Amino acid sequence: MADETYKGEFYCVKCKEKREAEGKVVVSENGRRMAKGVCPVCGTNLNRILGKA
């Protein structure tokens, strides 16, 4: 898993809307894969939990 990226929909909690963004895929402390990105409108950090595949 070398520098994997995710491009798709994230939910921005600050804007309260779904946003299209690109983020880096990381593994959390409990072993879940998640994508981390930045909201293109307000600049808030975005997180999306991904499947195990």
N, C-alpha and C positions, 0 to 999 in steps of 0.2 A: 504494500500500500504506500507507494511513493508519491507524495504530493497529489493526492486525489482531490478533485473538485466536484462540486454539485451546483448545477444551474437549474433554478426552478423557483417555485413559489415559497416564500417565507411569510409568516404573519408578523406584522409590526405591531407591538403592543402600544407604542406611543401614538402612531397614526390610526390604529384600530382598523387597518386594512391589509389585504394580502398584497405583497409586492414581489415583483420579479427581481431576483438578485442572484449573484454568484458567490459561493462561499467555499471555504476549505473544509474537507472532511477530517474530523478528528475522532478519537475514541475517548469517551468519558471515563471517569474513575470507576464506574460500575460496569464497564465493558460495552456500553451502547455506542453505536456509531451516530454521530451528529454532525450537521453542517453548520458552520458559523460564518456569518456574513455581516454586511453593514447595509442599513436601509439607504437607498439612493435619494430619498426625500429629506429625512430628518437626521440621518447619521447615527441612529441608534443601533446597537449590536443586535443581530438577529440570530436565533437558534432554531434548528429544525431537527427532530429526531428521525433517523432513517431506519430502514429495515435491516435485518441481519444479512441479507444476500450480498 
